Amino acid sequence: MVTLSICVGSSCHLKGSPEVIERCREEIRKRHWEEKVELKAAFCLSCCSHDGVAVRIGEEIVPGIRPENVGQLFDDKVAPLL
């Protein structure tokens, strides 16, 4: 099981974390990974100076996530872990 923790702290919330969460849900459903990928909320991942939302995948923190690049995040970072 791969866990994605999406920052919902105030900075990331303002940068679009609700939309990123929804896109992640859609991506998980589209790929039929409901049993393989878990979504969680996280408070500040200390990437506030970056554009976009911070996402932790395992121990790696990936800053700069926006709704339009969630698919690429899944291709590049999540798929190799499954």
Secondary structure, 3 states (H helix, E strand, C coil): CEEEEEECCHHHHHCCHHHHHHHHHHHHHHHCCCCCEEEEEECCCCCCCCCCEEEEECCEEEEEECHHHHHHHHHHHHHHHC
